[in-house]
Amino acid sequence: MGSSDDQKTDKYRSYLYDEGEKNTRWRFGAAPNYDAVNKLFEEGRTKIWPAGSIEEKVQNLVKTFEMELFHKTRPEDYKSLDPYKLTLSLNGRKPMSMKEVGMIGGGYNFFLQTALPEAMRGYDPASETVDTSHLAFTTTFPRGFVLEVLEVYAGPPVMVFKFRHWGHMEGPFKSHAATGEMVEFFGIGVYEVDENMKIVRVEFFLDRGELLGGLMRGSAADSAHAPDEAAAAAAASSSCPFLRSTG
């Protein structure tokens, strides 16, 4: 019933089912399926940008960048970014290379960096890995955690934009029960591209507490049962194709 990968398309992301991806090495063994994520995006977005507009181009570039960053495992498979030149920074912190981001546990840990004491961290990036952080957020947001560009203030080569990230908390987050509510946060992004339109610099400005506050509204489970809940979530994630395909 389904079509082969080279016949599929994703209207918001490039370098996913293209001819050039036949030898791409994917984190979960195959190209991710964004059908559920795209449906959530189209149901919840507040802007519909005209085809070919700078806003649509920036939004699609950001979605492509996120897809490649989370799902491709080899530098030679990246198309939207230059993995050898790319630097990423959060809230004015010292820029990090892709290798350094990997050393702190990947994308989610990068976005949730904090100087708070350990006892005050609702999410502690120092104790999370690439796999555990991915599991935490895909369990919490089984239909996806989606992004839209709200406004573009400057175009290439340095693109500055306001974004909104949101999802529905339909699974637990750490020891906090699911609420079913929408959780969202807003921020500013800066992407710089080179002469080949590959991203070489990324900066984000956001408040991690805006996201974590929404995730911690649910009642906290007894810590004695937390390991059982984590094991159940892990089992669900390993068997559900939607969980493996979001991010």
Secondary structure, DSSP 4 states (H G I P E B T S, - for coil): -PPPGGG---TT-SSSSSGGGTT--BTTSS----HHHHHHHHHH-S--PPTT-HHHHHHHHHHHHHHHHHHB-SGGG-SSB-TTT-EEEETTPPPEEHHHHHHTTSHHHHHT---S-GGG-SS-GGG--HHHHHHHHHHH-TT--EEEEEEEEE-TTEEEEEEEEEEE--S-BTTBPP---EEEEEEEEEEEE-TTS-EEEEEEEE-HHHHHHHHT-SPBPPGGGHHHHHHHHHHHHHH-HHHHT--
